[in-house]
Amino acid sequence: MRILTFGVVLVSVVAVSAADRYPAASGGDILITPILHSSVQLEHAGVVIQVDPWSAGDLAAARPADLILITDTPAHHLDVAAIKRLRKPGAPVVIPASAKTQVPDGIVLANGRSRTFGGVRIDSIAAYDLTPGAPEHPKGEANGYLVSLGGRRIYFAGVTQCVPELTALRDIDVAFMPMNIPPNRMSPAEAADCVKALRPKAVYTYHYDQDYVALLGNPQATLRGIPGGLTVAESLQAFRDALRGQPIEVRSANWYPERRAR
């Protein structure tokens, strides 16, 4: 693990996980590479999509993007340096309206809208809180994305609870579902119930170790922990246990390799 200094902020650079494969309807497998927290790389038939690229992940192994999707404005979702590094010349960057000041040439895709880029359809799905309390995630300020790629439907929920716009989706092949969002949002049980309602063929939990992200920015950060006193590993097991017997493949990824023993 390398330590980079940006101004006075220390950022640990975390190695990229190995790619998973998911069978596409045509054009070969879809490669899914978890990078860090909510940062994911998709590849299919020569097309590369980066979701929430972040410089705290080791981008040396990441591929230049034909399309970049940004879900929200915090630095672990919207990293201008990472976008600049991975963006092919002229590649579209899809953003919520709240990101326009940071990515002036970004393409705003409001919740409920869709566009097609190079044959890849992107639907913007609302991502927001149902439970009040800081940090706030109001409706309309962030995006989830449904990516139609290689004849498959891959859903990145973003930072959200189990909102009606999410549960209305159908025929999802792979879902990325957040967990352990403060305060008391998307517990393992809530996340698992949401997955049961969505019924994807396969699911990854992501964006689930908020303390890890806090420590990347500030080694002295006050940690929140997980409600109920669970460790990260225990919360992941609780999620898996809640989905036992469901016809859903639960996929694991090493999103936070330096804390895998927690």
C-alpha positions as CSV (number, residue, x, y, z in Angstrom):
1,M,0.0,0.0,0.0
2,R,1.4,3.4,-1.0
3,I,0.7,6.7,0.8
4,L,0.2,9.8,-1.4
5,T,0.0,13.3,-0.1
6,F,-2.6,15.7,-1.6
7,G,-2.1,19.0,0.2
8,V,-2.3,18.0,3.8
9,V,-4.5,15.0,3.3
10,L,-2.9,11.5,3.4
11,V,-4.5,9.0,1.1
12,S,-3.7,5.3,1.1
13,V,-3.6,3.8,-2.3
14,V,-5.2,0.4,-2.3
15,A,-4.5,-2.4,-4.8
16,V,-7.1,-3.3,-7.4
17,S,-9.0,-6.6,-6.8
18,A,-9.0,-9.2,-9.5
19,A,-11.7,-9.1,-12.2
20,D,-14.8,-11.3,-11.9
21,R,-16.5,-12.6,-15.0
22,Y,-20.2,-12.6,-15.8
23,P,-21.6,-14.2,-19.0
24,A,-22.9,-11.8,-21.5
25,A,-25.6,-12.6,-24.1
26,S,-23.1,-11.9,-26.8
27,G,-19.6,-10.5,-27.4
28,G,-17.8,-12.5,-24.6
29,D,-17.9,-12.2,-20.9
30,I,-18.4,-9.0,-18.9
31,L,-15.4,-8.3,-16.7
32,I,-16.2,-6.7,-13.4
33,T,-13.3,-5.3,-11.4
34,P,-14.0,-3.9,-8.0
35,I,-11.5,-1.2,-7.1
36,L,-12.4,0.5,-3.9
37,H,-15.6,1.3,-1.9
38,S,-17.9,2.3,-4.8
39,S,-15.3,2.4,-7.6
40,V,-15.9,-0.3,-10.2
41,Q,-14.6,-1.0,-13.7
42,L,-16.7,-2.8,-16.3
43,E,-15.4,-4.2,-19.6
44,H,-17.2,-5.8,-22.5
45,A,-16.3,-6.2,-26.1
46,G,-13.6,-3.5,-26.0
47,V,-15.8,-1.0,-24.1
48,V,-14.6,0.2,-20.7
49,I,-16.9,1.8,-18.2
50,Q,-15.6,3.4,-14.9
51,V,-18.1,4.0,-12.1
52,D,-17.0,6.5,-9.4
53,P,-13.3,6.3,-10.2
54,W,-11.3,7.3,-7.1
55,S,-7.5,8.1,-6.8
56,A,-7.4,6.3,-3.5
57,G,-7.7,3.1,-5.4
58,D,-4.7,1.9,-7.4
59,L,-5.6,3.1,-10.9
60,A,-2.4,1.9,-12.4
61,A,-4.2,-1.3,-13.5
62,A,-7.4,0.5,-14.4
63,R,-8.1,0.9,-18.1
64,P,-9.0,4.2,-19.9
65,A,-12.7,4.7,-20.0
66,D,-15.1,5.0,-22.9
67,L,-17.7,6.1,-20.4
68,I,-17.6,7.3,-16.8
69,L,-20.5,7.3,-14.4
70,I,-20.6,9.5,-11.3
71,T,-23.2,8.8,-8.7
72,D,-22.7,11.6,-6.2
73,T,-20.5,14.6,-5.2
74,P,-18.4,13.5,-2.2
75,A,-14.7,12.9,-3.1
76,H,-15.0,9.1,-2.9
77,H,-17.6,9.3,-5.7
78,L,-16.5,12.4,-7.7
79,D,-12.7,12.7,-8.0
80,V,-11.8,15.1,-10.8
81,A,-8.2,13.9,-10.9
82,A,-9.3,10.3,-11.4
83,I,-11.7,11.3,-14.1
84,K,-9.0,13.2,-15.9
85,R,-6.6,10.3,-15.6
86,L,-9.0,7.6,-16.9
87,R,-11.1,9.5,-19.4
88,K,-10.4,8.8,-23.1
89,P,-10.5,12.0,-25.2
90,G,-14.1,13.0,-25.7
91,A,-15.5,10.2,-23.5
92,P,-18.8,11.1,-21.9
93,V,-19.0,11.6,-18.1
94,V,-22.5,11.1,-16.8
95,I,-23.3,13.0,-13.7
96,P,-26.1,14.2,-11.4
97,A,-26.9,17.9,-11.7
98,S,-25.2,18.5,-8.3
99,A,-21.8,17.6,-9.9
100,K,-22.0,20.2,-12.7
101,T,-19.7,22.7,-11.1
102,Q,-17.0,20.1,-10.7
103,V,-17.4,18.5,-14.1
104,P,-18.6,21.4,-16.3
105,D,-18.7,19.2,-19.5
106,G,-20.4,16.4,-17.7
107,I,-23.7,15.1,-19.1
108,V,-26.5,15.5,-16.5
109,L,-28.8,12.6,-16.4
110,A,-31.7,13.3,-14.1
111,N,-33.5,10.6,-12.2
112,G,-35.8,8.7,-14.4
113,R,-34.0,9.6,-17.7
114,S,-32.0,7.4,-20.0
115,R,-29.4,7.9,-22.7
116,T,-27.4,5.6,-24.9
117,F,-23.6,6.1,-25.3
118,G,-21.8,3.9,-27.9
119,G,-24.5,1.3,-27.8
120,V,-24.6,1.2,-24.0
121,R,-27.9,2.3,-22.5
122,I,-27.7,4.1,-19.1
123,D,-30.8,4.7,-17.0
124,S,-30.6,7.1,-14.0
125,I,-32.3,5.7,-11.0
126,A,-33.2,7.8,-7.9
127,A,-30.9,7.3,-4.9
128,Y,-31.9,8.9,-1.6
129,D,-32.7,8.5,2.1
130,L,-35.9,7.3,3.7
131,T,-34.5,7.7,7.2
132,P,-33.7,11.3,8.2
133,G,-30.4,12.4,9.7
134,A,-27.0,13.6,8.7
135,P,-25.3,12.9,6.4
136,E,-28.3,13.8,4.2
137,H,-28.9,12.2,0.8
138,P,-32.0,14.1,-0.5
139,K,-34.0,12.9,-3.4
140,G,-32.9,14.2,-6.8
141,E,-29.3,15.0,-5.8
142,A,-27.6,11.7,-6.6
143,N,-28.0,8.9,-9.2
144,G,-28.0,5.2,-9.2
145,Y,-27.4,3.7,-12.7
146,L,-28.8,0.8,-14.6
147,V,-26.3,-0.2,-17.3
148,S,-27.4,-2.3,-20.2
149,L,-24.2,-4.0,-21.5
150,G,-23.8,-7.1,-23.6
151,G,-27.4,-8.0,-23.3
152,R,-27.2,-7.9,-19.4
153,R,-28.6,-5.3,-16.9
154,I,-26.1,-4.2,-14.3
155,Y,-27.4,-2.0,-11.5
156,F,-25.3,0.4,-9.3
157,A,-27.6,1.5,-6.6
158,G,-25.3,4.3,-5.3
159,V,-25.9,5.7,-1.8
160,T,-29.6,4.9,-1.2
161,Q,-32.1,3.1,0.9
162,C,-34.6,0.7,-0.5
163,V,-36.7,3.4,-2.3
164,P,-39.6,2.6,-4.6
165,E,-37.7,3.5,-7.7
166,L,-35.2,0.7,-6.8
167,T,-37.8,-2.0,-6.0
168,A,-39.7,-1.2,-9.3
169,L,-36.7,-2.5,-11.3
170,R,-37.0,-5.9,-12.9
171,D,-34.8,-8.4,-14.7
172,I,-31.5,-7.3,-13.1
173,D,-28.6,-9.6,-13.7
174,V,-26.0,-8.0,-11.4
175,A,-26.7,-5.5,-8.6
176,F,-24.3,-3.5,-6.5
177,M,-26.0,-2.7,-3.2
178,P,-24.7,-0.3,-0.4
179,M,-24.8,-1.4,3.2
180,N,-24.0,0.1,6.7
181,I,-24.8,3.7,5.7
182,P,-25.1,6.0,8.7
183,P,-27.2,6.8,10.6
184,N,-28.9,3.4,10.8
185,R,-29.6,3.1,7.1
186,M,-29.1,-0.1,5.0
187,S,-28.3,-2.4,7.8
188,P,-27.5,-6.0,6.7
189,A,-31.1,-6.9,7.2
190,E,-32.4,-3.9,5.3
191,A,-30.0,-4.4,2.5
192,A,-30.9,-8.1,2.2
193,D,-34.6,-7.3,2.2
194,C,-34.0,-4.8,-0.6
195,V,-32.1,-7.5,-2.6
196,K,-35.0,-9.9,-2.1
197,A,-37.4,-7.3,-3.5
198,L,-35.1,-6.5,-6.5
199,R,-34.4,-10.2,-7.2
200,P,-31.1,-9.9,-9.2
201,K,-29.3,-13.0,-10.4
202,A,-26.2,-11.9,-8.6
203,V,-25.4,-9.2,-6.0
204,Y,-22.3,-7.5,-4.6
205,T,-22.4,-5.4,-1.4
206,Y,-20.3,-2.3,-1.8
207,H,-19.9,1.1,0.0
208,Y,-20.1,-0.7,3.3
209,D,-17.0,0.3,5.3
210,Q,-17.5,4.0,6.1
211,D,-14.8,4.1,8.8
212,Y,-12.2,2.9,6.3
213,V,-13.1,5.8,4.0
214,A,-12.9,8.3,6.9
215,L,-9.5,7.0,7.8
216,L,-8.2,7.4,4.3
217,G,-8.8,11.1,4.5
218,N,-7.9,11.6,8.1
219,P,-6.0,8.9,10.2
220,Q,-7.4,10.6,13.3
221,A,-11.0,10.6,12.2
222,T,-13.7,9.7,14.7
223,L,-15.1,6.4,13.8
224,R,-18.8,5.6,13.7
225,G,-18.7,1.9,13.8
226,I,-21.7,-0.2,12.7
227,P,-25.0,-0.2,14.6
228,G,-25.3,-3.2,16.9
229,G,-21.6,-3.4,17.4
230,L,-21.0,-5.6,14.4
231,T,-17.6,-5.7,12.7
232,V,-17.5,-5.3,9.0
233,A,-16.9,-9.0,8.5
234,E,-19.9,-9.8,10.8
235,S,-22.1,-7.4,8.8
236,L,-21.2,-9.1,5.6
237,Q,-21.9,-12.5,7.1
238,A,-25.3,-11.3,8.4
239,F,-26.2,-10.1,4.9
240,R,-25.2,-13.5,3.4
241,D,-27.1,-15.3,6.1
242,A,-30.2,-13.3,5.4
243,L,-30.1,-14.3,1.7
244,R,-29.5,-18.0,2.4
245,G,-32.0,-20.1,0.4
246,Q,-32.7,-17.3,-2.1
247,P,-32.0,-17.9,-5.8
248,I,-29.5,-15.1,-5.8
249,E,-25.7,-15.5,-6.1
250,V,-23.9,-13.4,-3.4
251,R,-20.6,-12.4,-4.8
252,S,-17.7,-11.2,-2.6
253,A,-15.1,-8.6,-3.5
254,N,-12.0,-7.3,-1.7
255,W,-13.1,-3.6,-1.6
256,Y,-11.0,-2.8,1.4
257,P,-7.9,-5.1,1.3
258,E,-6.0,-3.6,4.1
259,R,-8.8,-4.2,6.5
260,R,-9.9,-7.6,5.3
261,A,-9.3,-9.1,8.7
262,R,-11.8,-6.9,10.5
